[in-house]
Amino acid sequence: MIYYKTEEEIELVRKSSLLVAKTHAEIAGLIKPGITTLALDKIAEEFIRDNGGAPAFKGYGGFPNTLCMSPNEQVVHGIPNDKVLEDGEILSVDCGVVMNDYYGDSAFTYEVGEEVDAETKQLLKVTKESLYKGIEQAFAGNRIGDIGYAVQQHAESFGYGVVRELVGHGVGQNLHESPEVPNYGRKGKGILLKEGLVIAIEPMINMGTKRIMQHNDGWTITTIDNKPSAHFEHTIVVRKGKAEILSSFEEIEKKING
């Protein structure tokens, strides 16, 4: 069942989503060669709890940590560990928060150090563009397929693979609600988008093949050809004429660029 949110509920999702954004900003300036993903994870958990929230992912389905941290060829659901990050890598960080019984969810892929190659930088740029192409289609009267079509067309125009098995989702009093929001699709197909629908749109785009595999830990997903993958995600609400973004990349990008 699809739950459409009241304005009061949308504000609660916004508050959780903005704590997600602040958590990203808290670690953004620390993502450098020599730090471990486990150290970043501990900082994020402490920050979330200090600001009145709880990590949405920790314990979810048995996931052991606060953040999903997926370097390089890992697509999503990477488990933080003691391996240090190296110059030239990329790191997808997916963060969720629950506060006042409502969830927020957002992901950002970071460059590590100064040596990320031009080909990988383009993958990150195009994946983020694909996210916003999808958001542009998330207005009342459109259909869910219009979002996926916009993401898919932009990413595939650069020769990238669009992951099929992993999709966006509704967000509210549960971390994952209906409907599913694929990153591929056909114009005019799928459920009708109505005002008050809160969804996470999250392109997962691979430099090579769209094919993926799951590792024995039951969580980590990687590209089957071991080429890099990027992941960007916003939580948004469907409105008339134009979607409203409830999460934010603004503080993240200030930390990165400042």
C-alpha positions in Angstrom: 0.0 0.0 0.0 1.2 3.5 -0.8 0.9 6.1 2.0 0.6 9.7 1.0 1.9 12.1 3.6 0.3 15.1 5.3 2.2 18.3 5.5 3.0 17.5 9.1 4.4 14.2 8.1 6.4 15.7 5.3 8.0 18.1 7.8 9.0 15.2 10.0 10.6 13.4 7.0 12.4 16.7 6.2 13.8 17.0 9.7 15.2 13.5 9.5 16.5 14.0 6.0 18.3 17.2 7.1 20.0 15.3 9.9 21.2 12.9 7.3 22.6 15.8 5.3 24.3 17.2 8.4 25.8 13.7 9.1 27.2 13.6 5.6 28.7 17.0 6.1 30.2 15.9 9.4 32.3 13.2 7.7 32.7 14.8 4.2 35.8 16.7 5.2 37.3 13.6 6.9 37.1 11.4 3.8 40.8 11.4 2.9 43.6 8.9 2.3 44.6 7.1 5.5 41.2 7.0 7.4 39.2 3.9 7.7 35.5 3.5 6.9 34.9 2.1 10.4 36.3 5.3 11.9 34.0 7.4 9.8 31.1 5.1 10.8 31.7 5.7 14.5 31.8 9.5 14.0 28.6 9.4 12.1 26.8 7.3 14.7 27.9 9.6 17.5 26.8 12.7 15.6 23.4 11.2 14.8 22.7 10.3 18.4 24.0 13.6 19.7 21.5 15.4 17.5 18.5 13.4 18.7 18.3 10.8 16.0 19.1 7.1 15.7 20.9 5.4 12.8 18.3 3.9 10.5 20.5 1.2 9.1 22.1 -0.2 12.2 20.3 -3.5 13.0 18.0 -3.1 9.9 17.8 -6.7 8.6 20.9 -7.4 10.7 23.1 -4.8 9.1 25.9 -4.1 11.7 26.7 -0.5 11.2 25.4 3.1 10.9 26.5 3.8 7.3 26.7 1.7 4.2 30.2 2.5 2.8 30.9 1.1 -0.6 34.3 1.9 -2.2 35.1 1.6 -5.9 33.5 -1.4 -7.5 31.1 -1.8 -4.5 27.7 -0.6 -5.6 25.8 -0.5 -2.2 25.6 -2.0 1.2 29.3 -2.1 1.9 30.1 -2.8 5.6 32.6 -0.4 7.2 35.9 -2.0 8.1 39.5 -1.3 9.2 41.0 -1.0 5.7 42.4 2.5 5.1 41.1 4.6 2.2 43.7 5.3 -0.6 44.2 8.3 -2.8 42.3 7.9 -6.1 39.5 5.7 -4.7 35.8 6.7 -4.6 33.5 6.0 -1.7 29.7 5.8 -1.8 28.2 6.7 1.6 24.5 5.9 2.2 23.1 7.3 5.5 19.7 6.9 7.1 18.2 8.5 10.2 15.0 7.9 12.2 13.8 10.7 14.4 10.3 11.3 15.7 9.3 8.0 14.2 10.0 9.2 10.6 12.9 8.3 8.4 15.3 10.2 6.1 17.7 8.6 3.6 20.4 10.0 1.3 23.6 8.9 -0.4 26.6 10.7 -1.9 29.7 9.3 -3.7 32.9 11.0 -2.6 36.3 11.3 -4.2 39.2 10.2 -1.9 42.2 12.4 -2.2 43.5 14.2 -5.3 44.2 11.3 -7.7 40.8 10.2 -8.9 41.1 9.7 -12.7 39.1 11.7 -15.2 37.0 8.7 -16.3 35.8 8.0 -12.8 35.2 11.7 -12.1 32.8 11.7 -15.1 31.0 8.7 -13.7 30.3 10.6 -10.5 29.2 13.7 -12.4 26.8 11.8 -14.7 25.3 9.8 -11.9 24.5 12.9 -9.9 23.1 14.5 -13.1 21.0 11.3 -13.5 19.5 11.8 -10.0 18.4 15.3 -10.8 17.0 14.3 -14.2 14.9 11.8 -12.3 13.8 14.4 -9.8 12.7 16.7 -12.6 10.1 14.1 -13.6 8.8 13.5 -10.1 5.8 15.8 -10.2 2.0 15.2 -9.8 0.5 13.7 -13.0 3.6 12.0 -14.2 4.2 8.3 -13.7 6.9 6.3 -11.9 8.3 5.2 -15.3 9.0 8.8 -16.3 11.5 9.0 -13.4 13.3 5.8 -14.4 13.3 6.7 -18.0 15.0 10.0 -17.4 17.7 8.4 -15.2 18.3 5.5 -17.6 18.5 7.7 -20.8 21.0 10.1 -19.3 23.3 7.4 -17.9 23.1 5.1 -20.9 23.9 7.9 -23.2 27.4 7.8 -21.7 27.7 4.1 -22.1 27.1 3.3 -18.4 25.3 0.4 -16.9 22.1 1.1 -14.9 21.6 -1.4 -12.1 18.2 -3.1 -12.3 18.0 -5.2 -9.1 18.3 -2.3 -6.7 15.8 0.5 -6.7 14.6 3.6 -4.9 11.6 3.4 -2.6 9.0 5.2 -0.5 10.0 6.8 2.8 8.0 7.6 5.9 7.4 5.8 9.1 9.3 2.9 7.5 12.7 3.1 5.8 11.4 1.3 2.8 7.8 1.8 1.7 5.9 1.3 -1.5 6.3 2.2 -4.3 9.6 0.9 -5.7 11.3 3.5 -7.8 13.4 1.9 -10.5 16.3 3.7 -12.3 15.0 2.5 -15.6 11.6 2.5 -17.2 9.3 3.6 -19.9 7.6 7.0 -20.3 4.0 7.1 -19.2 4.2 3.7 -17.5 3.8 2.7 -13.8 1.9 4.2 -11.0 0.5 7.7 -11.2 2.5 10.2 -9.1 0.3 12.2 -6.7 1.0 15.0 -4.3 2.2 13.9 -0.9 4.1 10.9 -2.2 7.5 10.8 -0.5 10.2 8.7 -2.2 13.9 8.2 -2.3 15.3 8.4 -5.8 18.8 6.8 -6.0 20.6 6.0 -9.2 23.2 3.3 -9.0 25.3 3.6 -12.1 28.2 1.4 -13.2 31.1 2.4 -15.4 30.8 -1.0 -17.2 28.2 -3.6 -17.2 24.9 -3.2 -15.3 25.4 -6.7 -13.9 26.1 -7.1 -10.1 26.8 -9.8 -7.6 26.3 -10.2 -3.8 29.1 -11.3 -1.6 29.2 -14.0 1.0 28.7 -11.4 3.8 25.1 -11.2 2.7 25.3 -7.4 2.2 28.0 -6.1 -0.1 27.0 -5.7 -3.8 29.7 -5.3 -6.4 29.9 -4.9 -10.1 30.5 -8.2 -11.8 33.3 -6.7 -13.9 34.9 -4.9 -10.9 34.6 -1.5 -12.6 33.6 1.5 -10.4 30.0 2.3 -9.5 28.5 5.5 -8.2 25.4 6.2 -6.1 23.6 9.4 -5.3 20.2 9.7 -3.5 17.8 12.3 -2.4 14.5 12.0 -0.5 11.8 14.0 -2.2 8.1 14.8 -2.1 5.9 14.9 -5.2 4.3 18.3 -5.7 2.4 20.0 -8.5 4.7 21.2 -11.2 8.0 20.4 -9.5 9.3 17.9 -6.8 10.6 19.3 -3.5 13.9 17.9 -2.3 13.8 17.1 1.4 17.4 16.1 1.8 20.4 18.3 0.9 23.9 18.1 -0.7 24.6 21.8 0.0 26.7 21.4 3.2 28.4 18.3 1.8 29.6 20.2 -1.3 30.7 23.2 0.8 32.9 20.9 2.8 34.3 19.2 -0.3 34.9 22.4 -2.2 35.9 24.6 0.7 
